[in-house]
Amino acid sequence: MKSENISKYNFAYAVINYKDFNHAWKWKGRQWVSAFVPGIYKSYSSINVDLDKEDELLLWEDDEFGLYRNLVKRSIQPGFFLLEFTGYPMASISAWMEEHHNDSYKKFNIGENFNLLNNFGAGVQEPWSTSLFLGQLGTYWDLNDDDEQFIAATGASGLVLTGGLYQLFENSFVESKWFRAEWKLKGSGGDGPKKRSWDLKAGYRWYGIAGISNTATLILKRSKSQKSKLDWRIFHNSITSIELELPTSEIKEGLSRIHFTYGKYFPVKGRMGGLNFGVLYENRKEYNSFLNEFSSEKTRQFQFIIKPLILF
């Protein structure tokens, strides 16, 4: 037994059902699904196929760590394939505007060192990417007080291979063939208005640029919300994310990239709104868009980020 295929999409950090953007069909006894997910910060289009012809009934045991273990064990024998193209509209528009329409780009300046377009696109490392996921999905069922089945949690675990032909440095497009390999563990769950989600990825990134060190990567994301309740506790009605990169050829120099964000939700007329605050630290060679080259020495760079949050 599997859940009805209803998913979510982001629109300026808004989360809305996007069932109308899905198309499912069966071919040679397997379930195929295509999806288009538009968004201001992130958009993607994907196609996936369930390699397991027989449905598996998974029962929720009210044990989140047990769910992680189950997903990892099941993903050793892949049963799900997904091909995805991802674009980052705001980051791409910001870089394109600064390069080709600089006067218009400067109209978004607030003070001397802050640009609104650059802020909304900050933290993104590439304008677009293509990725392949091979692993397992899990839909975990439970019974309510009326002995009716409902989905208590969903998750995914497996190998993700991602690559592209351009990267973003100093809000500029830099042509480079880059590649990232990661192991992913992701899921969500909840009961009624209470929702929680998690996302863990660990892997390696090849930058494909001379002088820029390849890195071991770790990404952790966690969110927890309850639409009907105002909760000031730090990890309730919030979303937290941290991305770390350690250059494998220069381990003694420490982390080369730290991207930390924390957002707080507040209930507003049946919805959730708030702000996401972040800081981006990088220790690497700086890119000069006029000379089309990187500096010879590393510099430590800091950027503070603020973005709106809306949860429907």
N, C-alpha and C positions, 0 to 999 in steps of 0.2 A: 504494500500500500504506500502511495506517495502523495504528497500534498498537491493541491491545485497550484499551478505555476503562476503565482502572483508575486511580483518583485517590487523593487523600489528604485526611484531615481532621484538624483540631486539636482536642484535648480536654485542656485545661490544659497546652498546649504539648506534647501527645503527638501523634505522627503515626502514623496507622493506616490501612490500606486501607479504603475505604468503598464498594467495588464494590456491596454490597447496597443502597446508597442511591441508585443510579443506575437510570434507566430510559431505554432507547434504542429508537427506532422510526424507520421510514422513511415519509415522506409526500411525494408528488409527486417521487420520485427523490432526495430529500435526506435526510441523516441528522440526526435530532433527538435531543437528550439532555436529560433533566431530572435534577437532583441536589438532594439535601438534605444539608447538611454541618453537624452539630451540634458545638458547642464551648462551653466555659466563657468564654473570652475573646472568641471571634469565632464566629458561626454564619452560614451563608448558604444560600439556596435559589436555584437558577438554572435557566434553560432556554436552550439554545443550538441553533443550526442551522448546518450546514456548507453554505455557499452554493455551493461548488465541487462540481459533480456528479462530476467525474473526480478520482480519487486521484492524487497526485503523489509520486513516489519521490524522497526527499531523502537524499543520502549524506553521512555524517559524514567530515570531512577533518581531524579533530584540530586544528581552528583555532577557538578560542572567539570571537575577534573577527571572524573570517569568518562565523561563525554570526550574530552581531549584525547585520553588514552585510546578510546574506542576508534576515534577518527583516524589517528595515526596508524594504528594496527591495520585497519581496513584499507588505508591508502597504499600500503605496500603492494597490494594487488589492485592496480588502477581499474576503475570501472566507469570513469567519466572523463570526457575529452571536451575542451573548450578552446576556441580560437577567438581572440579579441583584439580589436583596434581601439586604442584610447587616444583622445585628444584633450588638450588643456586650453580651452578658448581664451580665458582671461590672460594667462601667461603668454600665449602666442600673440594676442592683440597688443599687449603691453610692449613686447619686444619689437613687433612690426611697426607700431606707431613711433617708437623712439628712433628706429632706424630710417623710416621712410617719410614720416610726418612729424618731425621733431617739434615744430611750432605748436601743433595741435596737442602733442604729448605734454608739452610744458604747461598747457592750460590746466592740467590736473595737478600741478604742483601746489603743495600747501607748505609754505615756508621755503627754506633753502634746501633741506635734505629729505623731504618727504614728497612722494608722488603717489596719488591715489591708485592709478593703474598699476604701477609697479608693486604697490602694497598688495593688491588683490591677486596678483600673479606670483607673489613671492613664495619661495619654498619648493617650486616645481623645477625639476632638473632636465626635463625634455619637453618639447612642444607636442610630440606625439610618440606613440610606441605601438608595437605589435607584440602580443604575448600568447603563449601556449600553456594551458593548464592540463595536467594529466594526474588524476588522483581519484578521490572518492567524495561523494556528497552523502550527507546523512540527514534524514528527517525523523525526529524522535517524537513519538506519540505518547499521550497520557489520557486518563479518563477524568472528567469533571465530576461534580457531585451528582449529576444525573446519569452517570455511567455512559456519557457520550464522548467519543474520541475527539481530541483536539491536538494541534501541533504545539508541543511544549518548547522545542528547540530545533534549530537547524544548524548544520555545520559543513565545512569543506576542509580537506587536507590533501596536500600533494605537491608535486613539483611544478614550479612556474618558471618558464624561460621567456625573457623579455628582451627586445632589442629595438634599435632605431638608427636613423642616419643623421640626426641632429641632436645637439644638447644645448642647454641654456646656461650661459655664464655672463654675469654682469648685465642681465637683461638683453643679451644678444644671442642670435642664432650662430652656433658654431658647428660646421659640418664635421661629423665624426661618426664612425661606425662603432657604436657601443653595444654592450650586451650585459645582461644580468641574469643570474641563476639563483633561485630561492626555493626554500621549502616553506609552504604556507599552511597556516592553521587558522581558520576563520569560522565564526558562527554567531548566532543570535538566538535570543529566547525571551520569554516574558509571559505575563498573564494579564490580560485586559490592558489597562493603561500603562502598566509597568513593562518597560522594555530595557534590554541590555544587549550589548554586542561586544565582540572582541576580535582582534586581528593581530596575528603574530607572523612575522616573516624573517627568516635568517638566510643569508646567502653571500654572494660575491658579485661585485660590479667591475666589469672591464670598461674603462673610459675610452680606450682607443685613441688617446692623445699623448704624444711624447711630452714628458715632464709632469703629467698628472698621474699620480699613483693610483693603481687599482686598489679596491678596498673590500674588506669584509663588512657586511651590512647587517643591521638588526633594526627591525621596525616593530613597535608595540603600539596598539591602539585599543582604547577601551571607552565605551559609553554606557551610561545608565540614565534612564529618564522615567518620569511618572507625570503624565500630562496634567492630571487633576490636582497636583500637590505642589505647593511652594516649599522647597527644601533647600536650606542654606548649607547643609553638610557638603564638604568639599568634593566628594566623589559621587554625590547624588545629583540628578538632573545636570549631568556634566559629560563632556567628552574630552579625553586626554590622549595625546599622541606624542611619541618620542622616536626619532630616527637617529641612529648612530652609524658612523662610518670610521673604520680603522684602516689606515694604509698598510698593506701587508709588507711593503718593502721598506717602510719607515716606522715600524711599530714603536720605537723609542720616542718618537715625536708626539705620540698620543693621538687622540681622535682628530680626524681632519674635518668632520662635519657633525654638528649636533643641531637637530631641528626639534624644538619642543613647543607644543601648543596646548593650551587649556581653554576650554569653552564652558560657559555656564548658561543653562536654560532657565527660563522663568515662564510659568503658565500665563497665557494671554488669550482670553476668550476661546478656550478650547484648543488652542495651539500652544506651541512653545517657541519663544524668541529669546535671543541673547547675543552675546559677543564671544568671539574666539580670539584669545590673545596668544601671541607666539614670539619666540626669539630664534633666530638662525645664526649659528656660529660656523664659520668655515676657516680653515687654515690651509691655504693652497696658493698657487700662482694666480695672479689676477689677469683677466683677459682685457686687452685693449682693442676696442672695436674699430678704432681709426687705423691702427697698424695691423689689425687682424692677426695678433699674436699674443702669447702669454708672457708675463714678466719673467725675469730670470730668477727672482727671489720670491719666496712665499710671503704672504701678508695675512694677518688675522683680521677677519671681517665679521661685523655684527650687524644684524638687521632686526628691528622690532616690527611685528606684524599684528594687524587687527582686522578681523573680518566678521561680517554679520552671521548669525545663526538663526535659522527658522526651521522648526520641526512641525509638520502638519500631522 
